[in-house]
Amino acid sequence: MSRQPKGRQHEKRRGRPASTEITEPQRRTLRAIQAFISKRGFPPTSKELGDILGISSASAYEQVSQLVRKGYVRREARKARSLEVVEDPEREVAGLDPVPIIGRVAAGQPWPKRTSSASCSSNMTWCAVDDTLPWRSRATA
């Protein structure tokens, strides 16, 4: 009768490596949870989720458990209707990082390239490129 020492509890896990990618059934489950929350304002139970997806409540619970393990959903133990979607795979594009928008850019026709034939006022408050299009400088004198 051999027992494993307590220090060996954290051995490398056998089988396939853990994946954060979700399967199509898990994606449908996640979308059903999001739709239920947006329609009713609170998350579904496993039975309600199973009815929506056309599967048993045990299968719905297992789908949610996989989404929790992969980090897409959070759930409080022993509390009904405690599902919370924390990550949406539809909003993420692989390899891109979010960039904050910090200002506005004026739209319209592009300005012509400034050339050496540009004439400017002495205090740089206006310039004309090839005498065709004047522009104002925001520089202060």
DSSP file with accessible surface (Angstrom, degrees, kcal/mol):
  #  RESIDUE AA STRUCTURE BP1 BP2  ACC     N-H-->O    O-->H-N    N-H-->O    O-->H-N    TCO  KAPPA ALPHA  PHI   PSI    X-CA   Y-CA   Z-CA
    1    1 A M              0   0  219      0, 0.0     2,-0.5     0, 0.0     0, 0.0   0.000 360.0 360.0 360.0 102.9    0.0    0.0    0.0
    2    2 A S        -     0   0  121      2,-0.0     2,-0.4     0, 0.0     0, 0.0  -0.859 360.0-164.7-106.7 135.9    1.9    3.0   -1.2
    3    3 A R        -     0   0  210     -2,-0.5     3,-0.0     0, 0.0     0, 0.0  -0.890  24.1-116.2-113.3 147.4    0.8    6.6   -0.6
    4    4 A Q        -     0   0  129     -2,-0.4     5,-0.0     1,-0.1    -2,-0.0  -0.620  35.8-112.1 -80.6 136.9    2.1    9.6   -2.4
    5    5 A P    >   -     0   0   77      0, 0.0     3,-1.7     0, 0.0    -1,-0.1  -0.311  27.0-112.2 -63.5 154.6    4.0   12.1   -0.2
    6    6 A K  G >  S+     0   0  176      1,-0.3     3,-1.2     2,-0.1     4,-0.2   0.810 113.8  64.6 -59.7 -29.2    2.2   15.4    0.4
    7    7 A G  G 3  S+     0   0   71      1,-0.3     3,-0.5     2,-0.1    -1,-0.3   0.675  92.5  63.5 -70.7 -13.6    4.9   17.2   -1.6
    8    8 A R  G X  S+     0   0  134     -3,-1.7     3,-0.9     1,-0.2    -1,-0.3   0.285  70.1  99.8 -96.0  12.9    3.9   15.4   -4.8
    9    9 A Q  T <  S+     0   0  139     -3,-1.2    -1,-0.2     1,-0.3    -2,-0.1   0.777  76.8  58.2 -69.6 -24.3    0.4   16.8   -5.0
   10   10 A H  T 3  S+     0   0  173     -3,-0.5    -1,-0.3    -4,-0.2     3,-0.1  -0.105  76.1 145.4-100.6  36.3    1.4   19.5   -7.6
   11   11 A E    <   -     0   0   94     -3,-0.9     2,-0.1     1,-0.1    -3,-0.0  -0.302  63.6 -77.9 -68.6 161.8    2.7   17.1  -10.2
   12   12 A K        -     0   0  197      1,-0.1     2,-0.2    -2,-0.0    -1,-0.1  -0.344  53.3-115.0 -62.4 135.0    2.3   17.8  -13.9
   13   13 A R        -     0   0  204     -3,-0.1     2,-0.1     1,-0.1    -1,-0.1  -0.491  27.0-132.0 -76.1 138.8   -1.2   17.1  -15.0
   14   14 A R        +     0   0  229     -2,-0.2     2,-0.2     3,-0.0    -1,-0.1  -0.440  63.4  35.8 -85.4 163.4   -1.7   14.3  -17.6
   15   15 A G  S    S-     0   0   72     -2,-0.1     3,-0.1     3,-0.0    -2,-0.0  -0.511 103.3  -8.7  96.1-165.9   -3.8   14.6  -20.7
   16   16 A R  S    S-     0   0  226     -2,-0.2     3,-0.1     1,-0.1     2,-0.1  -0.369  77.9-103.1 -66.8 147.2   -4.3   17.5  -23.1
   17   17 A P        -     0   0  117      0, 0.0    -1,-0.1     0, 0.0     2,-0.1  -0.401  47.4 -91.8 -68.4 149.0   -3.0   20.9  -22.1
   18   18 A A        -     0   0   80     -3,-0.1     2,-0.4    -2,-0.1    -3,-0.0  -0.362  44.9-153.9 -62.7 135.9   -5.7   23.3  -20.8
   19   19 A S        -     0   0   53      2,-0.1    -1,-0.0     1,-0.1    -3,-0.0  -0.904  21.8-162.4-115.7 143.1   -7.1   25.5  -23.6
   20   20 A T        +     0   0   96     -2,-0.4     2,-0.2     2,-0.1    -1,-0.1   0.508  65.5 103.6 -97.4  -6.1   -8.7   28.9  -23.3
   21   21 A E        -     0   0  138      1,-0.0     2,-0.3    68,-0.0    -2,-0.1  -0.504  68.1-136.8 -72.2 143.3  -10.3   28.6  -26.7
   22   22 A I        -     0   0   14     -2,-0.2     2,-0.1     1,-0.0    -2,-0.1  -0.790   9.7-125.5-106.2 149.8  -14.0   27.8  -26.5
   23   23 A T     >  -     0   0   67     -2,-0.3     4,-2.5     1,-0.1     5,-0.2  -0.315  32.3-101.5 -81.3 170.0  -15.9   25.3  -28.6
   24   24 A E  H  > S+     0   0   94      1,-0.2     4,-2.5     2,-0.2     5,-0.2   0.917 123.2  50.9 -62.9 -42.2  -19.0   26.2  -30.6
   25   25 A P  H  > S+     0   0   49      0, 0.0     4,-2.2     0, 0.0    -1,-0.2   0.913 111.7  48.6 -61.2 -37.6  -21.4   24.7  -28.0
   26   26 A Q  H  > S+     0   0   13      2,-0.2     4,-2.6     1,-0.2    -2,-0.2   0.892 109.6  52.5 -67.4 -36.7  -19.7   26.7  -25.3
   27   27 A R  H  X S+     0   0   55     -4,-2.5     4,-2.6     2,-0.2    -1,-0.2   0.919 109.6  48.7 -64.1 -42.5  -20.0   29.8  -27.5
   28   28 A R  H  X S+     0   0  121     -4,-2.5     4,-2.4     2,-0.2    -2,-0.2   0.909 111.1  51.1 -63.0 -40.3  -23.7   29.2  -27.9
   29   29 A T  H  X S+     0   0    3     -4,-2.2     4,-2.4     2,-0.2    -2,-0.2   0.934 110.5  48.4 -62.3 -44.7  -24.0   28.8  -24.1
   30   30 A L  H  X S+     0   0    2     -4,-2.6     4,-2.5     1,-0.2    -2,-0.2   0.923 112.0  48.7 -63.2 -43.0  -22.2   32.1  -23.6
   31   31 A R  H  X S+     0   0  101     -4,-2.6     4,-2.6     1,-0.2    -1,-0.2   0.890 110.3  52.1 -64.6 -37.2  -24.4   33.9  -26.1
   32   32 A A  H  X S+     0   0   14     -4,-2.4     4,-2.5     2,-0.2    -2,-0.2   0.910 109.8  48.9 -65.7 -40.2  -27.5   32.4  -24.4
   33   33 A I  H  X S+     0   0    0     -4,-2.4     4,-2.6     2,-0.2     5,-0.2   0.944 112.8  47.6 -62.7 -46.9  -26.3   33.6  -21.0
   34   34 A Q  H  X S+     0   0   53     -4,-2.5     4,-2.5     1,-0.2    -2,-0.2   0.914 113.1  48.1 -61.8 -43.1  -25.6   37.1  -22.4
   35   35 A A  H  X S+     0   0   53     -4,-2.6     4,-2.1     2,-0.2     5,-0.2   0.911 111.8  49.7 -64.9 -41.5  -29.0   37.3  -24.2
   36   36 A F  H  X S+     0   0   14     -4,-2.5     4,-3.0     2,-0.2     5,-0.5   0.936 112.8  46.9 -62.7 -45.8  -30.9   36.1  -21.0
   37   37 A I  H  X S+     0   0   50     -4,-2.6     4,-2.4     1,-0.2    -2,-0.2   0.917 113.0  48.3 -64.3 -42.5  -29.1   38.7  -18.9
   38   38 A S  H  < S+     0   0  103     -4,-2.5    -1,-0.2    -5,-0.2    -2,-0.2   0.858 117.7  42.4 -68.9 -30.5  -29.7   41.5  -21.3
   39   39 A K  H  < S+     0   0  169     -4,-2.1    -2,-0.2    -5,-0.2    -1,-0.2   0.916 131.3  20.1 -79.9 -43.1  -33.4   40.6  -21.7
   40   40 A R  H  < S-     0   0  126     -4,-3.0    -3,-0.2     2,-0.3    -2,-0.2   0.615  94.5-123.9-106.5 -17.8  -34.3   39.9  -18.0
   41   41 A G  S  < S+     0   0   63     -4,-2.4    -4,-0.2    -5,-0.5    -3,-0.1   0.492  85.0  67.9  88.9  -0.5  -31.5   41.7  -16.1
   42   42 A F  S    S-     0   0   84     -6,-0.4    -2,-0.3    -5,-0.0    -1,-0.2  -0.981  87.7 -95.8-146.8 158.3  -30.4   38.6  -14.1
   43   43 A P        -     0   0   17      0, 0.0     2,-0.1     0, 0.0   -10,-0.1  -0.319  40.6-108.5 -77.2 158.6  -28.6   35.4  -15.1
   44   44 A P        -     0   0    2      0, 0.0    39,-0.2     0, 0.0    37,-0.2  -0.391  24.6-118.6 -80.7 159.4  -30.4   32.1  -15.9
   45   45 A T     >  -     0   0   44     36,-0.1     4,-2.7    -2,-0.1     5,-0.2  -0.438  36.0-101.7 -81.7 171.4  -30.4   29.0  -13.7
   46   46 A S  H  > S+     0   0   40      1,-0.2     4,-2.6     2,-0.2     5,-0.2   0.892 124.6  51.4 -63.1 -37.0  -29.0   25.7  -15.1
   47   47 A K  H  > S+     0   0  127      2,-0.2     4,-2.5     1,-0.2    -1,-0.2   0.943 111.2  46.1 -66.4 -45.8  -32.5   24.5  -15.8
   48   48 A E  H  > S+     0   0   45      2,-0.2     4,-2.3     1,-0.2    -2,-0.2   0.917 114.0  49.2 -62.7 -41.7  -33.5   27.7  -17.7
   49   49 A L  H  X S+     0   0    1     -4,-2.7     4,-2.4     1,-0.2    -2,-0.2   0.915 110.6  50.4 -65.2 -40.8  -30.2   27.6  -19.7
   50   50 A G  H  X>S+     0   0    1     -4,-2.6     5,-2.3    -5,-0.2     4,-1.4   0.903 110.0  50.4 -63.0 -41.5  -30.8   23.9  -20.5
   51   51 A D  H  <5S+     0   0  106     -4,-2.5    -1,-0.2     2,-0.2    -2,-0.2   0.905 111.3  48.6 -63.1 -41.1  -34.3   24.7  -21.7
   52   52 A I  H  <5S+     0   0   93     -4,-2.3    -2,-0.2     1,-0.2    -1,-0.2   0.916 118.3  39.4 -64.5 -42.8  -33.0   27.6  -23.9
   53   53 A L  H  <5S-     0   0   46     -4,-2.4    -1,-0.2    -5,-0.2    -2,-0.2   0.571 109.3-119.6 -86.0 -10.8  -30.3   25.4  -25.5
   54   54 A G  T  <5S+     0   0   69     -4,-1.4     2,-0.3     1,-0.3    -3,-0.2   0.822  76.9 109.2  75.3  30.8  -32.3   22.2  -25.8
   55   55 A I  S   <S-     0   0   64     -5,-2.3    -1,-0.3    -6,-0.2    -2,-0.1  -0.805  76.3 -82.2-129.0 171.8  -30.0   20.2  -23.5
   56   56 A S     >  -     0   0   65     -2,-0.3     4,-2.3     1,-0.1     5,-0.2  -0.326  37.2-115.9 -72.0 160.4  -30.3   18.8  -20.0
   57   57 A S  H  > S+     0   0   62      1,-0.2     4,-2.6     2,-0.2     5,-0.2   0.857 117.6  56.4 -65.8 -30.9  -29.6   21.1  -17.0
   58   58 A A  H  > S+     0   0   68      2,-0.2     4,-2.1     1,-0.2    -1,-0.2   0.913 108.4  46.4 -66.4 -40.2  -26.7   18.8  -16.1
   59   59 A S  H  > S+     0   0   55      2,-0.2     4,-2.4     1,-0.2    -2,-0.2   0.895 111.9  51.0 -67.6 -38.5  -25.2   19.4  -19.6
   60   60 A A  H  X S+     0   0    0     -4,-2.3     4,-2.4     2,-0.2    -2,-0.2   0.918 109.4  50.9 -63.8 -41.6  -25.8   23.2  -19.2
   61   61 A Y  H  X S+     0   0  115     -4,-2.6     4,-2.5     1,-0.2    -2,-0.2   0.910 110.4  49.6 -61.7 -40.5  -24.1   23.1  -15.9
   62   62 A E  H  X S+     0   0   97     -4,-2.1     4,-2.2     2,-0.2    -2,-0.2   0.901 109.1  51.5 -67.3 -40.0  -21.1   21.4  -17.4
   63   63 A Q  H  X S+     0   0   44     -4,-2.4     4,-2.0     2,-0.2    -2,-0.2   0.931 111.9  46.9 -60.8 -44.2  -20.9   23.9  -20.3
   64   64 A V  H  X S+     0   0    2     -4,-2.4     4,-2.6     1,-0.2    -2,-0.2   0.910 108.7  55.5 -64.9 -39.0  -20.9   26.7  -17.7
   65   65 A S  H  X S+     0   0   26     -4,-2.5     4,-2.6     1,-0.2    -1,-0.2   0.896 107.8  48.9 -61.1 -40.0  -18.3   25.0  -15.7
   66   66 A Q  H  X S+     0   0   49     -4,-2.2     4,-2.2     2,-0.2    -1,-0.2   0.900 110.7  50.4 -65.9 -39.0  -16.0   24.8  -18.7
   67   67 A L  H  <>S+     0   0    0     -4,-2.0     5,-2.4     2,-0.2     6,-1.2   0.876 111.0  49.3 -66.9 -34.8  -16.6   28.5  -19.4
   68   68 A V  H ><5S+     0   0   49     -4,-2.6     3,-1.2     4,-0.2    -2,-0.2   0.943 110.7  50.0 -66.1 -46.0  -15.7   29.3  -15.7
   69   69 A R  H 3<5S+     0   0  116     -4,-2.6    -2,-0.2     1,-0.3    -1,-0.2   0.881 111.7  48.4 -61.2 -36.1  -12.6   27.2  -16.0
   70   70 A K  T 3<5S-     0   0   25     -4,-2.2    -1,-0.3    -5,-0.2    -2,-0.2   0.519 117.6-112.5 -86.1  -4.0  -11.5   29.0  -19.2
   71   71 A G  T < 5S+     0   0   32     -3,-1.2    -3,-0.2    -4,-0.5    -2,-0.1   0.617  87.1 110.4  89.2  14.2  -12.2   32.4  -17.6
   72   72 A Y  S   <S+     0   0   21     -5,-2.4    14,-2.2    -6,-0.2    15,-1.5   0.732  80.6  31.9 -91.0 -24.8  -15.2   33.6  -19.7
   73   73 A V  E     -A   85   0A   4     -6,-1.2     2,-0.4    12,-0.3    -2,-0.3  -0.970  66.2-150.9-133.5 146.9  -17.8   33.3  -16.9
   74   74 A R  E     -A   84   0A 138     10,-2.9    10,-2.0    -2,-0.3     2,-0.3  -0.942  16.2-177.5-116.0 143.7  -17.6   33.8  -13.1
   75   75 A R        -     0   0   67     -2,-0.4     2,-0.4     8,-0.2     8,-0.2  -1.000  22.7-131.8-143.0 136.8  -19.9   32.0  -10.7
   76   76 A E    >   -     0   0  113     -2,-0.3     3,-1.1     6,-0.3     6,-0.2  -0.732  36.1-108.7 -86.8 137.8  -20.3   32.1   -6.9
   77   77 A A  T 3  S+     0   0   77     -2,-0.4     3,-0.1     1,-0.2    -1,-0.1  -0.355  94.9   2.5 -67.1 140.1  -20.4   28.8   -5.1
   78   78 A R  T 3  S+     0   0  246      1,-0.1     2,-0.4    -2,-0.1    -1,-0.2   0.786 102.8 115.5  56.1  33.6  -23.7   27.7   -3.7
   79   79 A K    X   -     0   0  117     -3,-1.1     3,-0.7     0, 0.0    -3,-0.2  -0.970  60.9-133.7-135.6 121.4  -25.5   30.7   -5.0
   80   80 A A  T 3  S+     0   0   82     -2,-0.4   -35,-0.1     1,-0.2    -4,-0.0  -0.372  86.9  12.8 -70.0 149.2  -28.3   30.6   -7.6
   81   81 A R  T 3  S+     0   0   97    -37,-0.2    -1,-0.2     1,-0.1   -36,-0.1   0.868  83.6 132.4  55.2  42.2  -28.2   33.0  -10.5
   82   82 A S    <   +     0   0   18     -3,-0.7    -6,-0.3    -6,-0.2     2,-0.1   0.245  25.7 130.7-106.4  13.6  -24.7   34.1   -9.7
   83   83 A L        -     0   0   21    -39,-0.2     2,-0.4    -8,-0.2    -8,-0.2  -0.437  30.4-179.9 -70.4 140.7  -23.3   33.9  -13.3
   84   84 A E  E     -A   74   0A  99    -10,-2.0   -10,-2.9    -2,-0.1     2,-0.5  -0.973  25.4-134.7-142.5 122.4  -21.4   36.8  -14.6
   85   85 A V  E     +A   73   0A  37     -2,-0.4   -12,-0.3   -12,-0.2     3,-0.1  -0.679  28.7 170.7 -76.9 122.8  -19.9   37.1  -18.1
   86   86 A V        +     0   0   59    -14,-2.2     2,-0.3    -2,-0.5   -13,-0.2   0.587  63.1  30.7-110.3 -15.0  -16.3   38.5  -17.6
   87   87 A E        -     0   0   69    -15,-1.5    -1,-0.3     5,-0.0   -16,-0.0  -0.988  62.0-154.9-148.1 135.3  -14.9   38.0  -21.1
   88   88 A D    >   -     0   0   31     -2,-0.3     3,-1.1     1,-0.1     4,-0.5  -0.933   2.2-163.0-112.9 112.9  -16.6   38.1  -24.5
   89   89 A P  G >  S+     0   0   21      0, 0.0     3,-0.5     0, 0.0    -1,-0.1   0.753  88.6  64.6 -66.9 -21.2  -14.7   36.1  -27.3
   90   90 A E  G 3  S+     0   0   99      1,-0.2    -2,-0.0     3,-0.0     0, 0.0   0.780 100.5  50.9 -70.7 -26.9  -16.7   38.0  -30.0
   91   91 A R  G <  S+     0   0  210     -3,-1.1     2,-0.4     2,-0.0    -1,-0.2   0.588  94.9  86.3 -87.2 -12.2  -15.1   41.3  -29.0
   92   92 A E    <   -     0   0  111     -3,-0.5     2,-0.5    -4,-0.5     5,-0.1  -0.765  56.0-164.5 -97.8 136.7  -11.6   40.1  -29.1
   93   93 A V    >   -     0   0   97     -2,-0.4     3,-1.7     3,-0.2    -3,-0.0  -0.979  34.6-108.0-115.0 127.5   -9.5   40.0  -32.3
   94   94 A A  T 3  S+     0   0  102     -2,-0.5     3,-0.1     1,-0.2     0, 0.0  -0.233  97.5  10.7 -59.4 133.7   -6.3   37.9  -32.0
   95   95 A G  T 3  S+     0   0   84      1,-0.2     2,-0.4     0, 0.0    -1,-0.2   0.456 100.7 112.2  83.3   0.3   -3.1   39.9  -31.8
   96   96 A L    <   -     0   0  121     -3,-1.7    -1,-0.2     0, 0.0    -3,-0.2  -0.866  50.7-153.7-110.1 143.2   -4.6   43.3  -31.3
   97   97 A D        -     0   0  139     -2,-0.4     2,-0.1    -3,-0.1    -3,-0.0  -0.876  29.7-104.3-108.5 145.5   -4.4   45.4  -28.2
   98   98 A P        -     0   0  129      0, 0.0    -1,-0.0     0, 0.0     0, 0.0  -0.393  32.5-158.1 -68.0 143.5   -7.1   48.0  -27.3
   99   99 A V        -     0   0  122     -2,-0.1     2,-0.1     0, 0.0     0, 0.0  -0.990  16.1-124.9-124.0 126.1   -6.1   51.6  -27.9
  100  100 A P        -     0   0  104      0, 0.0     2,-0.6     0, 0.0     0, 0.0  -0.412  17.7-129.0 -70.8 145.4   -7.8   54.5  -26.1
  101  101 A I        +     0   0  159      1,-0.1     3,-0.1    -2,-0.1     0, 0.0  -0.859  33.1 169.5 -93.5 121.5   -9.3   57.2  -28.2
  102  102 A I        -     0   0  165     -2,-0.6     2,-0.3     1,-0.1    -1,-0.1   0.399  55.0  -4.1-117.1   2.1   -8.1   60.5  -26.8
  103  103 A G        -     0   0   53      2,-0.0     2,-0.3     0, 0.0    -1,-0.1  -0.958  67.7 -92.9-170.3-171.5   -9.2   63.1  -29.4
  104  104 A R        -     0   0  247     -2,-0.3     2,-0.4    -3,-0.1    -3,-0.0  -0.906  20.0-149.4-123.7 153.3  -10.8   63.9  -32.7
  105  105 A V        -     0   0  137     -2,-0.3     2,-0.2     0, 0.0    -2,-0.0  -0.976  25.9-117.7-122.0 132.7   -9.4   64.4  -36.2
  106  106 A A        -     0   0   98     -2,-0.4     2,-0.2     1,-0.0    -2,-0.0  -0.474  30.5-146.2 -68.8 134.1  -11.1   66.8  -38.6
  107  107 A A        +     0   0  104     -2,-0.2     2,-0.3     3,-0.0    -1,-0.0  -0.632  47.0  81.1 -98.2 161.2  -12.3   64.9  -41.7
  108  108 A G  S    S-     0   0   68     -2,-0.2    -2,-0.0     0, 0.0     0, 0.0  -0.951  81.4 -11.0 143.0-161.7  -12.4   66.3  -45.2
  109  109 A Q  S    S-     0   0  175     -2,-0.3     2,-0.1     1,-0.1     0, 0.0  -0.437  74.5-107.8 -70.1 141.0  -10.1   66.8  -48.2
  110  110 A P        -     0   0  111      0, 0.0    -1,-0.1     0, 0.0     3,-0.1  -0.375  33.2-111.2 -69.5 148.7   -6.4   66.2  -47.4
  111  111 A W        -     0   0  162      1,-0.1     3,-0.1    -2,-0.1    24,-0.0  -0.557  36.4-106.8 -75.7 143.9   -4.1   69.2  -47.3
  112  112 A P        -     0   0   58      0, 0.0     2,-0.1     0, 0.0    -1,-0.1  -0.324  44.4 -89.0 -68.3 156.2   -1.6   69.5  -50.1
  113  113 A K        -     0   0  182      1,-0.1     2,-0.4    -3,-0.1     0, 0.0  -0.419  43.5-115.2 -66.2 135.2    2.0   68.8  -49.3
  114  114 A R        -     0   0  129     -2,-0.1     2,-0.2    -3,-0.1    -1,-0.1  -0.582  41.0-173.7 -75.3 127.2    3.8   71.9  -48.1
  115  115 A T    >   -     0   0   57     -2,-0.4     3,-1.6     1,-0.0    15,-0.1  -0.638  41.5 -96.8-115.7 176.7    6.6   72.8  -50.6
  116  116 A S  T 3  S+     0   0  130      1,-0.3    -2,-0.0    -2,-0.2    -1,-0.0   0.693 117.3  68.1 -69.1 -15.9    9.4   75.3  -50.8
  117  117 A S  T 3  S+     0   0   64      2,-0.1    13,-0.3    13,-0.0    -1,-0.3   0.314  73.7 122.8 -86.9  12.1    7.2   77.6  -52.8
  118  118 A A    <   -     0   0   24     -3,-1.6     2,-0.5    11,-0.2    11,-0.2  -0.488  52.0-148.9 -73.2 141.5    4.9   78.2  -49.8
  119  119 A S  E     -B  128   0B  47      9,-2.6     9,-2.9    -2,-0.2     2,-0.3  -0.946  17.5-175.0-112.4 132.5    4.4   81.8  -48.7
  120  120 A a  E     -B  127   0B  45     -2,-0.5     7,-0.2     7,-0.2     2,-0.0  -0.901  27.9-105.7-125.8 155.2    3.8   82.5  -45.1
  121  121 A S    >   -     0   0   18      5,-2.5     3,-1.5    -2,-0.3     5,-0.0  -0.321  39.5-106.6 -71.8 163.7    3.0   85.6  -43.1
  122  122 A S  T 3  S+     0   0  130      1,-0.3    -1,-0.1     2,-0.1    -2,-0.0   0.836 120.4  42.2 -64.7 -33.2    5.8   87.0  -41.0
  123  123 A N  T 3  S-     0   0   84     18,-0.0    -1,-0.3     3,-0.0    -2,-0.0   0.290 110.6-119.1 -98.9  12.1    4.3   85.9  -37.7
  124  124 A M  S <  S+     0   0   74     -3,-1.5    15,-0.3     2,-0.2    13,-0.1   0.821  74.9 127.8  59.4  35.6    3.3   82.4  -39.1
  125  125 A T  S    S+     0   0   49      1,-0.3    12,-1.0    11,-0.1     2,-0.3   0.649  77.0  15.0 -92.8 -15.6   -0.4   82.8  -38.5
  126  126 A W  E     - C   0 136B 116     10,-0.2    -5,-2.5     2,-0.0     2,-0.3  -0.992  62.5-174.4-151.7 154.9   -1.2   81.8  -42.1
  127  127 A a  E     -BC 120 135B   0      8,-2.2     8,-2.4    -2,-0.3     2,-0.4  -0.981  12.5-150.1-142.7 155.0    0.4   80.2  -45.1
  128  128 A A  E     -BC 119 134B  12     -9,-2.9    -9,-2.6    -2,-0.3     2,-0.6  -0.996  12.4-145.8-129.2 126.8   -0.5   79.6  -48.7
  129  129 A V  E >> S- C   0 133B   4      4,-1.3     3,-2.2    -2,-0.4     4,-0.9  -0.834  84.4 -22.1 -94.5 118.3    0.9   76.6  -50.6
  130  130 A D  T 34 S-     0   0   81     -2,-0.6    -1,-0.2   -13,-0.3   -12,-0.1   0.810 112.9 -76.5  52.4  30.3    1.4   77.5  -54.2
  131  131 A D  T 34 S+     0   0  137     -3,-0.3    -1,-0.3   -14,-0.2   -13,-0.0   0.769 119.4  97.7  54.3  29.6   -1.1   80.3  -53.7
  132  132 A T  T <4 S+     0   0  101     -3,-2.2    -2,-0.2     1,-0.3    -1,-0.1   0.777  82.0  22.0-113.4 -36.8   -3.9   77.7  -53.8
  133  133 A L  E  <  -C  129   0B  69     -4,-0.9    -4,-1.3     2,-0.0    -1,-0.3  -0.916  66.0-153.7-140.7 108.8   -5.0   76.8  -50.3
  134  134 A P  E     -C  128   0B  86      0, 0.0     2,-0.3     0, 0.0    -6,-0.2  -0.494  14.4-173.9 -79.1 151.2   -4.3   79.0  -47.2
  135  135 A W  E     -C  127   0B  63     -8,-2.4    -8,-2.2    -2,-0.1     2,-0.4  -0.977  18.1-127.1-140.8 154.4   -4.0   77.4  -43.8
  136  136 A R  E     -C  126   0B 207     -2,-0.3     2,-0.4   -10,-0.2   -10,-0.2  -0.841  14.7-137.7-105.1 142.6   -3.7   78.8  -40.3
  137  137 A S        -     0   0   32    -12,-1.0    -2,-0.0    -2,-0.4     0, 0.0  -0.744   1.8-151.2 -93.5 142.9   -1.1   78.0  -37.8
  138  138 A R        +     0   0  240     -2,-0.4     2,-0.1     2,-0.1    -1,-0.1   0.361  59.1 120.7 -92.0   4.1   -2.1   77.5  -34.2
  139  139 A A        -     0   0   62    -15,-0.3     2,-0.3     1,-0.1    -2,-0.1  -0.415  61.5-130.1 -68.9 144.2    1.3   78.6  -33.0
  140  140 A T              0   0  138     -2,-0.1    -2,-0.1     1,-0.1    -1,-0.1  -0.746 360.0 360.0 -95.7 145.4    1.3   81.6  -30.7
  141  141 A A              0   0  125     -2,-0.3    -1,-0.1   -16,-0.0   -18,-0.0  -0.362 360.0 360.0 -81.3 360.0    3.6   84.5  -31.4
